[in-house]
Amino acid sequence: QVQLVESGGGLVQPGGSLRLSCVASGIGFSRRNMGWYRQAPGKQRELVASITHSGSTNYTDSVKGRFTISRDNGKETVYLHANSLKPEDTAVYYCNIVTLGGVTYSWGQGTQVTVSS
């Protein structure tokens, strides 16, 4: 049974930091390329960071130098360290697999990140 469970979001001031976690079970985690996605109100969901099964990472331009994605295969967990947060980072953050065709599993509940003074 596939389960994607995100946590770690919250309200933070601009310039602050958060560490998001996602436990992904039932997907053969160690063989999967994983990603963190986000969806802001009124906008489409976007992929912001990805990590391959071998540990190579990639980031969308708007978060480069501020966000770091990592994984722990033994814990079936992917992390997103978000630093120097900006109001435009406000969104619900989700984890899921990353595939060439864009196919994903059903989405979890996500974790809300709000950046505001």
C-alpha positions as CSV (number, residue, x, y, z in Angstrom):
1,Q,0.0,0.0,0.0
2,V,1.4,3.3,-1.1
3,Q,1.7,6.0,1.6
4,L,3.2,9.5,1.2
5,V,3.2,11.4,4.5
6,E,4.7,14.9,4.6
7,S,5.5,16.9,7.7
8,G,7.5,19.8,9.0
9,G,5.7,22.8,7.6
10,G,4.6,25.8,9.5
11,L,4.6,29.6,9.8
12,V,8.0,31.2,9.5
13,Q,9.3,34.8,9.0
14,P,11.1,35.8,5.8
15,G,14.7,34.6,6.0
16,G,13.8,31.7,8.2
17,S,14.3,28.0,7.7
18,L,12.3,24.8,7.8
19,R,13.1,21.1,7.3
20,L,10.4,19.1,5.6
21,S,10.2,15.4,5.8
22,C,8.3,12.8,3.8
23,V,8.0,9.1,4.6
24,A,7.2,7.2,1.4
25,S,6.3,3.6,1.9
26,G,5.1,0.9,-0.5
27,I,6.9,2.3,-3.5
28,G,10.3,0.6,-3.6
29,F,11.8,3.8,-2.2
30,S,15.5,3.1,-2.8
31,R,15.0,2.5,-6.5
32,R,12.9,5.7,-7.0
33,N,13.8,9.2,-8.1
34,M,12.0,11.4,-5.6
35,G,10.9,15.0,-5.7
36,W,9.4,17.8,-3.6
37,Y,6.6,19.7,-5.3
38,R,4.6,22.7,-4.2
39,Q,1.3,24.3,-5.0
40,A,0.5,27.9,-4.2
41,P,-3.0,29.2,-4.1
42,G,-4.3,29.7,-7.6
43,K,-1.2,28.2,-9.2
44,Q,-0.3,24.9,-10.7
45,R,1.7,22.3,-8.8
46,E,5.4,22.6,-9.6
47,L,8.5,20.4,-9.0
48,V,11.0,22.4,-7.0
49,A,13.6,19.8,-6.1
50,S,14.5,16.3,-7.1
51,I,16.9,13.6,-6.1
52,T,17.7,10.4,-8.1
53,H,18.0,7.0,-6.6
54,S,21.7,7.4,-6.7
55,G,21.7,10.9,-5.0
56,S,22.0,13.4,-7.9
57,T,20.0,16.5,-7.2
58,N,18.3,19.2,-9.3
59,Y,16.5,22.4,-8.4
60,T,14.2,24.8,-10.1
61,D,15.9,28.2,-10.5
62,S,13.8,30.0,-7.9
63,V,15.1,27.8,-5.0
64,K,18.7,27.2,-6.1
65,G,21.1,28.0,-3.4
66,R,18.4,28.1,-0.8
67,F,16.8,24.6,-0.7
68,T,18.6,21.3,-0.3
69,I,17.0,17.9,-1.0
70,S,18.3,14.7,0.6
71,R,17.2,11.2,1.2
72,D,17.6,8.3,3.7
73,N,16.9,5.1,2.0
74,G,16.9,3.1,5.2
75,K,14.1,5.3,6.6
76,E,12.3,5.6,3.2
77,T,12.4,9.3,3.8
78,V,13.1,12.3,1.6
79,Y,13.9,15.7,3.2
80,L,13.8,19.3,2.0
81,H,15.9,21.8,3.9
82,A,14.5,25.2,3.0
83,N,16.6,28.2,4.0
84,S,16.3,32.0,3.4
85,L,12.6,31.5,2.9
86,K,10.7,34.2,1.0
87,P,6.9,35.0,1.0
88,E,6.7,33.6,-2.5
89,D,7.7,30.2,-1.1
90,T,4.3,30.0,0.6
91,A,2.6,26.9,-0.6
92,V,1.5,23.4,0.2
93,Y,4.5,21.1,-0.2
94,Y,4.2,17.5,-1.4
95,C,6.6,14.7,-2.1
96,N,6.2,12.1,-4.9
97,I,8.2,10.1,-7.4
98,V,9.7,11.8,-10.4
99,T,9.4,10.1,-13.8
100,L,10.2,11.1,-17.3
101,G,6.5,10.9,-18.3
102,G,5.4,12.9,-15.3
103,V,3.4,9.9,-13.8
104,T,3.1,10.1,-10.0
105,Y,1.4,8.2,-7.3
106,S,-1.7,9.7,-5.7
107,W,-0.8,12.8,-3.6
108,G,-0.6,12.8,0.1
109,Q,-2.0,15.5,2.3
110,G,1.0,17.8,1.9
111,T,2.4,20.2,4.5
112,Q,1.7,23.9,4.6
113,V,4.5,26.4,4.5
114,T,3.6,30.0,5.2
115,V,6.3,32.7,5.0
116,S,5.1,35.9,6.5
117,S,6.1,38.6,8.9
